[in-house]
Amino acid sequence: MKYPVVATLAGQGFRVSTDCRVLKVSRSGFYDWAERLKDPSTAELRRQNLSIQIREVFEESRLTYGSRRIHTELTLGRVVAVSLGTVEKLMPIHSVVGVLARRKWRRKNNVAIAEDLLNRSFDRGCLNQVWVTDITQHPTREVVLYCAAVLDTNSRKIVGWSINSSQTSQLVTNALDMAIRHSQPTNTVIHSDHGSQFVSWAFSQKIKEAGLSPNMGTVGDGYDNAPMESF
């Protein structure tokens, strides 16, 4: 946005009309912008607040996060209702640019993202020692709904669940968050398949923050998640 530049130059003694002509912006538009700053609307105050939080998340990431990770941290970490598009729009205005990661390897088939700590030994004799999770599909008259559930292999009870009309990382993250809040686990192994939701940054970060141990078996083998497949 060029209006702040015009305001800075005007404060240094330069004529507003000259500044606007050189920068190719409307003089009336500049004055309208300046008036809005004096009495900001609710929408403008919200944009300012979002800009501050975007900058905070960016600095906490050591100036590395891009729009998707900042959006994830705002919506899941700080519970801020904001769209990815709004984050992408506000970032360049405030010179927030994430580091572009260059993929140095290609994922091979049947190679686990996390180590297999269980080897199909799901019950360790105590509650909240091993959790398994997956997503199941439920057609309805209106839409198809998806349910993500977290099951304790010792009690065979569902300790966390979430339902939504789309299969996103937030679906599985919400289910895991419910399980963590209700059970307060320690030294718990969380087992899942290689679905994109379970290898997402948001889900992995939730596991890390809760001190859980991620576990995955081989790709395409239902026996490696037998308790959840049975449910």
C-alpha positions in Angstrom: 0.0 0.0 0.0 1.4 3.4 -1.0 -0.7 5.6 1.2 1.6 5.2 4.3 4.5 6.4 2.0 2.5 9.5 1.0 1.8 10.2 4.7 5.5 9.8 5.6 6.5 12.2 2.8 3.9 14.7 3.8 5.2 14.6 7.3 8.6 15.5 5.9 7.2 18.6 4.2 6.5 17.3 0.7 3.2 18.3 -1.0 0.5 15.6 -0.9 -0.5 16.4 -4.5 3.0 15.9 -5.7 3.5 12.7 -3.7 0.3 11.2 -5.1 1.1 12.1 -8.7 4.6 10.5 -8.4 3.3 7.4 -6.7 0.3 7.2 -9.1 -2.4 7.1 -6.4 -5.6 9.1 -6.0 -5.3 12.2 -3.7 -8.9 11.8 -2.6 -8.2 8.1 -1.9 -5.3 9.1 0.3 -7.4 11.6 2.3 -10.2 8.9 2.7 -7.5 6.5 4.0 -6.2 9.1 6.4 -9.7 9.8 7.8 -10.3 6.1 8.4 -7.1 6.0 10.5 -8.5 8.7 12.7 -11.8 6.7 13.3 -11.1 3.1 12.3 -14.1 0.8 11.7 -14.6 -2.6 13.4 -13.3 -4.3 10.2 -10.2 -2.1 10.2 -9.6 -2.8 13.9 -9.9 -6.5 13.2 -7.4 -6.3 10.4 -5.0 -4.5 12.6 -5.3 -7.1 15.3 -4.9 -9.9 12.8 -1.8 -8.2 11.4 -0.3 -8.0 14.9 -0.9 -11.7 15.5 0.4 -12.7 12.1 3.6 -10.8 12.9 3.9 -12.5 16.3 3.5 -16.0 14.9 6.0 -15.2 12.1 8.6 -14.0 14.6 8.0 -17.0 16.9 8.8 -19.2 13.9 12.1 -17.4 13.5 10.8 -15.8 10.3 10.2 -19.1 8.5 6.5 -19.8 8.5 4.5 -19.3 5.3 0.8 -18.5 5.0 -0.5 -22.0 5.5 1.5 -22.6 8.8 0.6 -19.1 10.1 -3.1 -19.8 9.3 -2.9 -23.2 11.1 -1.3 -21.6 14.2 -3.9 -18.9 14.3 -6.9 -21.1 13.8 -5.8 -24.1 15.9 -3.2 -22.7 18.2 -4.8 -19.3 19.0 -8.4 -20.2 18.0 -8.8 -17.2 15.8 -11.5 -17.3 13.1 -9.7 -16.2 9.9 -9.5 -17.5 6.4 -6.3 -18.5 4.6 -7.1 -15.9 2.0 -7.1 -13.1 4.6 -3.8 -14.3 6.0 -2.3 -14.4 2.5 -3.6 -10.8 1.8 -2.2 -9.3 5.0 1.2 -10.9 5.0 2.8 -9.0 2.2 1.4 -5.7 3.4 3.5 -6.1 6.6 6.5 -7.7 4.9 5.9 -11.2 6.2 7.3 -13.7 3.8 8.0 -17.3 4.8 11.0 -19.4 3.8 10.3 -21.5 0.7 11.2 -25.1 1.5 12.8 -27.1 -1.2 12.0 -30.9 -1.2 15.3 -32.8 -1.1 13.7 -36.3 -1.2 10.7 -38.1 -2.5 8.5 -40.2 -0.3 8.7 -43.9 -1.1 5.8 -46.3 -0.9 5.5 -48.4 2.3 8.0 -46.3 4.3 6.6 -45.2 7.6 6.6 -41.5 8.5 6.9 -42.5 12.2 8.6 -45.6 13.6 6.5 -48.7 14.4 6.8 -48.9 18.2 3.9 -51.4 18.6 4.4 -54.1 16.0 0.7 -54.9 16.4 1.0 -55.3 20.2 -1.8 -52.8 21.0 -2.7 -53.5 24.6 0.0 -52.7 27.3 -2.3 -53.6 30.2 -3.2 -50.0 31.3 -5.5 -47.2 30.3 -4.1 -44.4 28.1 -1.0 -46.3 27.1 -1.9 -46.9 23.5 -4.4 -45.0 21.4 -5.4 -45.7 17.8 -7.2 -43.3 15.4 -8.7 -43.3 12.0 -11.5 -41.7 9.9 -14.8 -43.3 8.9 -17.3 -42.2 6.3 -21.1 -41.9 6.9 -23.5 -41.1 4.0 -26.6 -39.1 5.0 -29.6 -37.8 3.0 -27.9 -34.4 2.6 -24.1 -34.8 2.7 -21.4 -37.3 3.4 -20.1 -36.9 7.0 -16.7 -38.0 8.2 -16.0 -39.1 11.8 -12.5 -39.1 13.3 -12.2 -41.2 16.5 -9.5 -41.9 19.0 -9.8 -45.3 20.7 -8.0 -46.6 23.9 -6.9 -50.1 23.2 -7.1 -51.2 26.8 -10.7 -50.1 27.6 -11.8 -50.3 23.9 -13.6 -47.0 24.6 -13.6 -43.9 22.4 -11.8 -41.2 24.3 -12.0 -38.5 21.6 -14.0 -37.8 18.4 -14.9 -35.2 15.8 -17.4 -35.0 12.9 -17.3 -32.8 9.9 -18.4 -32.7 6.2 -14.8 -32.7 5.0 -11.7 -34.7 5.7 -9.2 -32.1 6.9 -6.3 -32.1 9.3 -8.6 -30.1 11.7 -11.0 -33.1 11.8 -8.4 -35.4 13.3 -6.7 -32.7 15.3 -10.1 -31.9 17.0 -10.6 -35.6 17.9 -7.1 -35.9 19.4 -7.6 -32.6 21.3 -10.7 -34.0 22.9 -8.9 -37.1 23.9 -6.0 -35.2 25.4 -8.3 -32.8 27.4 -10.5 -35.6 28.8 -7.7 -38.1 29.6 -4.6 -36.1 30.4 -2.3 -38.8 28.9 1.4 -39.4 29.8 3.8 -41.6 27.8 1.0 -42.5 25.4 1.5 -43.9 22.0 -0.9 -42.6 19.3 -1.1 -45.0 16.3 -2.5 -44.0 12.9 -2.2 -44.9 9.2 -0.4 -42.8 6.6 -3.4 -40.7 5.6 -2.6 -37.1 4.7 -4.5 -35.8 7.7 -2.3 -37.8 10.1 1.0 -36.8 8.5 0.0 -33.1 8.4 1.9 -30.5 10.3 -1.1 -29.6 12.5 -1.7 -33.2 13.7 2.1 -33.8 14.2 2.4 -30.5 16.2 -0.6 -31.5 18.4 1.1 -34.8 19.1 4.4 -33.1 19.9 2.8 -30.5 22.2 1.0 -33.2 24.2 4.1 -35.3 24.7 2.7 -38.3 22.8 4.7 -40.8 20.8 3.6 -41.1 17.1 3.3 -44.6 15.7 2.6 -45.9 12.1 2.7 -49.3 10.6 3.1 -50.3 6.9 1.1 -48.7 4.2 -2.2 -50.4 3.1 -2.2 -53.1 5.9 -5.4 -53.1 7.9 -4.0 -55.4 10.5 -1.5 -52.7 11.6 -4.5 -50.7 12.9 -6.8 -53.7 13.7 -8.5 -52.3 16.8 -9.6 -49.2 15.0 -10.6 -51.1 11.8 -12.8 -53.4 14.1 -14.5 -50.3 15.6 
